Amino acid sequence: MRPRPDRRQGRWLPWSGLALGAAAWAVSTQLNYALVPWVCATGINVVPAVALALALLAAAGGALSWHSWRKLAKSGSLERPEAGFPHRLGAAVGMSAAALFTLVILLHASAGLFFSGCER
């Protein structure tokens, strides 16, 4: 019989950096385009503030993956091949992806500091 992962750990926690990072990046990209007409009409550039909030969401996903990595490193119970699911690999991918998505969101936000989208 295969050992089951700890119920409190969950199967999703190691991969949360990848999931939250990708979702935050997708929402950030869509909002960057969707907010341009409103920014041009009002003159208030909210894109950097929205991007910062979404970058924090992506970083929070990375923190959850990091927490999972640390917990799995201490327990070591899911390191055996018969465990059936690569939790530590998932945590490493989640941390790396969250860092990448956070950086991309912040780079898009930095462009929003110099350009409003209303330039023609």
FENFENRA-V286634 format. One line per field, one symbol per residue. phi: phi as a letter, one per 30 degrees, with the letter a starting at -180 (. if undefined). psi: psi as a letter, one per 40 degrees, with the letter a starting at -180 (. if undefined). burial: I if it has 16 or more other ideal C-beta (glycine too) atoms within 10 Angstrom, else O. A space follows every 10 residues. Layout:
# FENFENRA-V286634
phi = ???
psi = ???
burial = ???
This chain:
# FENFENRA-V286634
phi = .ddcdedddi ddddcddddd dddddddddd dedddeeddd dciccceddd dddddddddd dddddddded dddddidcdd dddibddddd dddddddddd dddddddddd dddcbcjcdb
psi = hhhiihdddi edddeddddd dddddddddd ddddeddddd ddehgedddd dddddddddd dddddddddd dddddedeei dedehgdddd dddddddddd dddddddddd deddheeeh.
burial = OOOOIOOOIO OOIIIIIIII IIOIIOIIOO OIOOIOOOIO OOOOIOIIOI IOOIIOIIII IIIIIIIIIO IIOOOOOIOO OOOOOOIIOI IIIIIOIIII IIOIIIOIIO OIOOOOOOOO
